[in-house]
Amino acid sequence: MTEMILIRHGETAWNRERRMQGQTDTPLSDIGRAQAEAVGQRMAQHSFTALYSSDLSRAYETAAAISRASGRDIRRDPALRERTFGIFEGLTYPEMTQRYPEEHARFSQRDPDYAVPGGESPRQFFDRSLACLNAIANAHPDECVVVVTHGMILDTLYRAARNMSLSEKRDAPLYNASLNTFRRDGGAWVEMSWGDITHLSEAGVTHFDWRAA
């Protein structure tokens, strides 16, 4: 059995502006840095054996705060990057619909095999991100690991644990700097807790829907 604590990166300016980030490398905002410090102090009280992070700045900055507080080295993995959203990256929801109405209409249909030009389809992303998480779990049997990553990676494990289709809308929130705990036992993922933000009382809470993932 492996316990995995997935942590979404702290807030960025693009989160607050509701811009699609994808793999565009955006830094943390001032609030995001405060959130990262808060989650770092939270994880300093938790026993875990390894700390993984996406190599994108917003995730790595968040992981760095955990590393400073816990003494754990960071293992960067590009496979933990956010889903690529191609031509939509950097745009707000109204800008997407105005500039790329046909592409956005198809995107909104939640077709698992439709990829926005320059981006990944939901199925491509799901397969890529789940393979990475499975590999991490396989490397740490009977251990607890922390993975600092992005909203859609959280979505991947949420769907895997609930056997939820890629076309189905997820109603669970994605909180910046939240703890989301899963257990992998016998090849199956089990959700233990979701959206734990009890450590953010002073740093503030930011909650955005899929359009800001």
Secondary structure, 3 states (H helix, E strand, C coil): CEEEEEEECCCEHHHHHCECCCCCCCCECHHHHHHHHHHHHHHHCCCCCEEEECCCHHHHHHHHHHHHHHCCCEEECHHHCCCCEHHHCCCEHHHHHHHCHHHHHHHHCCCCCCCCCCECCHHHHHHHHHHHHHHHHHHCCCCEEEEEECHHHHHHHHHHHHCCCCCCCCCCCEECCCEEEEEEECCEEEEEEEEECHHHCCCCCCEECHHHC
